[in-house]
């Protein structure tokens, strides 16, 4: 009788331990990820790191352009264009919604990719403008003004892109019903043969 009672107590303790472990897993931060987000959830800390890096980059470019004003009178206009362009550039990270957006969200991914690939190479242009160009005539001041105008136009283009994307996303659009493709392999094979023949003709 004691043995049966002891076995029952041990089984109850084991069940309680498994239940507590299950609850801990369910309430852990790793399990709190929303599976309905198709864009691969981005941690909030990573977003703040990206915003901080972009803010430091903007400050360096703007201050550097202002300090270069004695050598190039157009750099104050360049500094203003840097501030406007990089401010608009950061919009996807500023309006980021962790439950709805993620790493591979079109606007977020494009912004992060440009931060890594494009902005480091353009720091000198953002800071000092252009001193010479093989296809354009004019002195350093005129070329720097062109860079500033480019920044203004890029900022306008980004603003229109972001506005259109977030506006259309909340607008109802009719869905298209498409039938599954038929005879896919012959189409792929013909496309491959035509592409290969075209490549041979171009190379030859």
Buried (B, 14 or more C-beta within 10 A) or exposed (E): EEEEEEEEEEEEEEEEEEEEEEEEEEEEEEEEBEEEBEBEBBEEEEBEEBBEEBEEBBEBBBEBBBEBBEEBEBBBBBBBBBBBBBBBBBBBBEEBEBEEBBEEBEBBBBBBEEBEEEBEEBEEBBBBBBEEEEEEEEEBBBBBBBBBEBBBEBBEEBBEBBEEEEEEEEEEEEEEEEEEEEEEEEEEEEEEEEEEEEEEEEEE
